[in-house]
């Protein structure tokens, strides 16, 4: 069972003293005043101590809870922001690298195909022209020589 509050104890003691035969007259007044002052002091001290301890404990609990929640929220926000930034930067880098690689590959393929086609067509056209010119010159020379020889033979006959 909880102890009785001091103000109730004070009243009970005063009632008991007033009712007894021993405490009559001025003695009762002195005792009453002394008891009242003593009880008031005890009440004040008790309240001060109680309030002090209560406030301390309350503040400690508030601080603990506040720090805990603050740290949790701070860590969560920090993690979220860090992950977002990290993912963004990582994706940007990967996209840049991927695009660079693809462009390099496409350039290489295009150059190879272009060279192959260009060389192929150039060689074909070059050979055709050479053949045509060669055939023309060969025919011309052949005809000239044939005619010369034929004429020479005819002249000799």
C-alpha positions as CSV (number, residue, x, y, z in Angstrom):
1,X,0.0,0.0,0.0
2,X,1.2,3.5,-0.9
3,X,2.2,5.9,1.9
4,X,-0.3,8.6,2.7
5,X,0.4,12.0,1.2
6,X,2.0,14.4,3.7
7,X,-0.9,16.9,3.7
8,X,-3.3,14.1,4.8
9,X,-0.9,13.0,7.5
10,X,-0.7,16.6,8.8
11,X,-4.4,16.9,9.1
12,X,-4.7,13.6,10.9
13,X,-2.1,14.6,13.4
14,X,-3.7,17.9,14.0
15,X,-7.1,16.4,14.6
16,X,-5.6,13.9,17.0
17,X,-3.8,16.6,19.0
18,X,-6.8,18.8,19.2
19,X,-8.9,16.0,20.6
20,X,-6.5,14.8,23.3
21,X,-6.6,16.1,26.9
22,X,-2.8,16.6,26.9
23,X,-2.8,19.1,24.2
24,X,-4.9,22.1,25.3
25,X,-4.2,25.8,25.2
26,X,-1.1,27.3,23.9
27,X,0.8,24.1,23.6
28,X,-1.5,22.9,21.0
29,X,-1.0,26.1,19.0
30,X,2.8,25.8,19.2
31,X,2.6,22.1,18.2
32,X,0.2,22.8,15.5
33,X,2.3,25.6,14.0
34,X,5.5,23.5,14.3
35,X,3.8,20.5,12.7
36,X,2.4,22.7,9.9
37,X,5.8,24.3,9.2
38,X,7.6,20.9,9.4
39,X,5.1,19.3,7.2
40,X,5.1,22.2,4.7
41,X,8.9,21.9,4.5
42,X,8.7,18.2,4.0
43,X,6.1,18.6,1.3
44,X,8.3,21.2,-0.5
45,X,11.4,19.0,-0.3
46,X,9.5,16.0,-1.4
47,X,7.9,17.9,-4.3
48,X,11.2,19.3,-5.3
49,X,12.9,15.9,-5.2
50,X,10.0,14.3,-6.9
51,X,9.8,16.9,-9.5
52,X,13.5,16.9,-10.0
53,X,13.7,13.1,-10.4
54,X,10.5,13.1,-12.5
55,X,11.8,15.8,-14.8
56,X,15.2,14.2,-15.1
57,X,13.7,10.8,-16.0
58,X,11.2,12.4,-18.3
59,X,13.9,14.4,-20.1
60,X,16.2,11.4,-20.3
61,X,13.4,9.4,-21.9
62,X,12.5,12.2,-24.3
63,X,16.2,12.5,-25.3
64,X,16.5,8.8,-25.8
65,X,13.4,8.6,-27.8
66,X,14.2,11.8,-29.7
67,X,17.8,10.7,-30.5
68,X,16.6,7.2,-31.4
69,X,14.0,8.6,-33.8
70,X,16.3,11.3,-35.1
71,X,19.1,8.8,-35.8
72,X,16.7,6.4,-37.4
73,X,15.2,9.0,-39.7
74,X,18.6,10.4,-40.5
75,X,20.0,7.0,-41.4
76,X,17.0,6.2,-43.5
77,X,17.2,9.5,-45.4
78,X,20.9,9.2,-45.8
79,X,20.6,5.7,-47.1
80,X,17.8,6.6,-49.5
81,X,19.7,9.6,-50.8
82,X,22.9,7.7,-51.1
83,X,21.3,4.8,-52.9
84,X,19.5,7.2,-55.3
85,X,22.6,9.2,-56.1
86,X,24.7,6.0,-56.4
87,X,22.2,4.4,-58.7
88,X,21.9,7.6,-60.8
89,X,25.7,7.9,-61.2
90,X,26.2,4.2,-61.8
91,X,23.5,4.2,-64.5
92,X,24.9,7.3,-66.1
93,X,28.4,5.8,-66.3
94,X,27.1,2.5,-67.6
95,X,25.1,4.3,-70.3
96,X,28.0,6.4,-71.3
97,X,30.3,3.3,-71.5
98,X,27.7,1.3,-73.3
99,X,27.1,4.0,-75.9
100,X,30.8,4.6,-76.4
101,X,31.3,0.8,-77.0
102,X,28.4,0.6,-79.4
103,X,29.6,3.7,-81.3
104,X,33.1,2.2,-81.6
105,X,31.7,-1.1,-82.8
106,X,29.4,0.5,-85.4
107,X,32.2,2.7,-86.7
108,X,34.5,-0.3,-87.0
109,X,31.8,-2.3,-88.8
110,X,31.0,0.6,-91.1
111,X,34.6,1.2,-91.9
112,X,35.2,-2.4,-92.6
113,X,32.1,-2.7,-94.8
114,X,32.9,0.6,-96.6
115,X,36.4,-0.4,-97.3
116,X,35.4,-3.9,-98.5
117,X,32.7,-2.4,-100.8
118,X,34.9,0.4,-101.9
119,X,37.9,-1.8,-102.6
120,X,35.7,-4.4,-104.3
121,X,34.0,-1.9,-106.6
122,X,37.2,0.0,-107.2
123,X,39.1,-3.1,-108.1
124,X,36.3,-4.3,-110.3
125,X,36.1,-1.0,-112.2
126,X,39.8,-0.7,-112.4
127,X,40.2,-4.2,-113.8
128,X,37.4,-3.6,-116.2
129,X,39.0,-0.4,-117.5
130,X,42.4,-2.1,-117.7
131,X,40.9,-5.0,-119.6
132,X,39.0,-2.8,-121.9
133,X,42.1,-0.6,-122.6
134,X,44.3,-3.7,-122.8
135,X,41.9,-5.3,-125.3
136,X,41.6,-2.2,-127.3
137,X,45.3,-1.6,-127.5
138,X,45.9,-5.3,-128.1
139,X,43.4,-5.3,-130.9
140,X,44.8,-2.1,-132.4
141,X,48.4,-3.4,-132.2
142,X,47.4,-6.8,-133.5
143,X,45.5,-5.3,-136.4
144,X,48.3,-2.9,-137.2
145,X,50.9,-5.6,-137.1
146,X,48.7,-8.0,-139.0
147,X,48.0,-5.4,-141.6
148,X,51.7,-4.5,-141.8
149,X,52.7,-8.1,-142.2
150,X,50.0,-8.8,-144.6
151,X,50.9,-5.8,-146.7
152,X,54.6,-6.7,-146.6
153,X,53.8,-10.2,-147.7
154,X,51.6,-8.9,-150.5
155,X,54.2,-6.6,-151.5
156,X,56.8,-9.3,-151.5
157,X,54.7,-11.4,-153.8
